[in-house]
Amino acid sequence: LKPCWLKSHSRGGWQRIQHEAAAMSFSYSPSFFQHFPKYHAPHLKPGQEHVDPLDTLKPQCLVHCSSWLSEYNQCVTRISMRTDGKGDCKGQFEELTMCQDHCIAHEIFGHMK
């Protein structure tokens, strides 16, 4: 029992009462989500490892985007030869990754089960 003060309407003042502290409806603990169960894909047999299709598609799509890759590599060479430290290859890298993402988007759903 914990003591607390409560305003009394009938007496017009404060009255000290004893009451039980209510238990919280959930546990407040910093240990939420500490244990993550291992995910087992339903189409895999026990002991069989999941192979990410992106690991196979990225190199294939990089070959498809070889023109953007060569442009990016040329830019990196140009920038690395500069002595003033200015310039970057963000635009060429963005074009390369957009080409690769576009290729992957067309191929990835063929690998879904």
Solvent accessible surface area in square Angstrom, and as a share of the most:
residue,aa,sasa,rsa
1,L,149,0.74
2,K,121,0.51
3,P,66,0.41
4,C,44,0.26
5,W,160,0.56
6,L,95,0.47
7,K,105,0.44
8,S,14,0.09
9,H,172,0.77
10,S,108,0.70
11,R,188,0.69
12,G,63,0.60
13,G,28,0.27
14,W,171,0.60
15,Q,68,0.30
16,R,137,0.50
17,I,54,0.28
18,Q,106,0.47
19,H,78,0.35
20,E,132,0.59
21,A,62,0.48
22,A,99,0.76
23,A,100,0.77
24,M,126,0.56
25,S,114,0.73
26,F,124,0.52
27,S,79,0.51
28,Y,178,0.68
29,S,36,0.23
30,P,131,0.82
31,S,67,0.43
32,F,112,0.47
33,F,168,0.70
34,Q,129,0.58
35,H,154,0.69
36,F,152,0.63
37,P,108,0.68
38,K,156,0.66
39,Y,171,0.65
40,H,139,0.62
41,A,13,0.10
42,P,126,0.79
43,H,96,0.43
44,L,42,0.21
45,K,151,0.64
46,P,139,0.88
47,G,84,0.81
48,Q,100,0.44
49,E,136,0.61
50,H,113,0.51
51,V,109,0.63
52,D,58,0.30
53,P,26,0.16
54,L,62,0.31
55,D,100,0.52
56,T,67,0.39
57,L,3,0.02
58,K,98,0.41
59,P,76,0.48
60,Q,113,0.50
61,C,1,0.01
62,L,57,0.28
63,V,115,0.66
64,H,134,0.60
65,C,1,0.01
66,S,63,0.41
67,S,79,0.51
68,W,86,0.30
69,L,54,0.27
70,S,52,0.33
71,E,75,0.34
72,Y,55,0.21
73,N,76,0.39
74,Q,105,0.47
75,C,3,0.02
76,V,65,0.37
77,T,74,0.43
78,R,123,0.45
79,I,50,0.25
80,S,85,0.55
81,M,140,0.63
82,R,116,0.42
83,T,140,0.82
84,D,81,0.42
85,G,73,0.70
86,K,132,0.56
87,G,48,0.46
88,D,82,0.42
89,C,16,0.10
90,K,148,0.63
91,G,45,0.43
92,Q,41,0.18
93,F,102,0.43
94,E,100,0.45
95,E,63,0.28
96,L,11,0.05
97,T,40,0.23
98,M,103,0.46
99,C,28,0.17
100,Q,27,0.12
101,D,88,0.46
102,H,119,0.53
103,C,19,0.11
104,I,18,0.09
105,A,57,0.44
106,H,132,0.59
107,E,87,0.39
108,I,24,0.12
109,F,151,0.63
110,G,73,0.70
111,H,92,0.41
112,M,113,0.50
113,K,202,0.86
